[in-house]
Amino acid sequence: MIEWDGDLNDDCRAEWKGLYLQAEEMERNIWWWAVSKSDHEQVVSSNESDQVYTNGRAARVAAEEAAKAYLKEV
């Protein structure tokens, strides 16, 4: 289980297996998420997707799934 810190309704982050996950509400009901390596090099984010994330839960789930997929590839 990945534990998130911060304000889950605005700007939150998690550390998991050497990765940093972030989710943030950029505009009302428009969320951004990203996964970065421990050196803060971003490896994937919602900017690379056409999908719109309208709440924090959806953004966090997407970040978690992206982190798991990334670790399977490396």
Residue pairs with C-beta under 8 A, 6 or more apart in sequence:
2 14
2 16
2 21
2 64
2 67
3 14
4 12
4 13
4 14
4 21
4 23
4 60
5 12
5 13
5 14
6 12
6 13
8 56
8 60
9 25
9 56
10 24
10 25
10 56
11 22
11 23
11 24
11 25
12 22
12 23
12 24
12 56
12 60
13 20
13 21
13 22
13 23
14 20
14 21
14 60
14 63
15 21
16 64
16 67
17 67
17 71
18 37
18 38
19 35
19 36
19 37
19 38
19 43
19 67
19 70
19 71
20 35
20 36
20 37
20 38
20 40
21 33
21 34
21 35
21 36
21 60
21 63
21 64
21 67
22 32
22 33
22 34
22 35
22 36
22 63
23 31
23 32
23 33
23 56
23 59
23 60
23 63
24 31
24 32
24 33
24 59
25 31
25 56
26 32
29 54
29 55
30 52
30 53
30 54
31 46
31 53
31 54
31 55
31 56
31 58
31 59
32 45
32 46
32 47
32 53
32 59
33 45
33 46
33 53
33 59
33 60
33 62
33 63
33 66
34 42
34 44
34 45
34 46
34 47
34 63
35 42
35 43
35 44
35 45
35 63
35 66
35 67
35 70
36 42
36 43
37 43
43 70
44 66
44 70
46 53
46 59
46 62
49 62
51 62
53 59
53 62
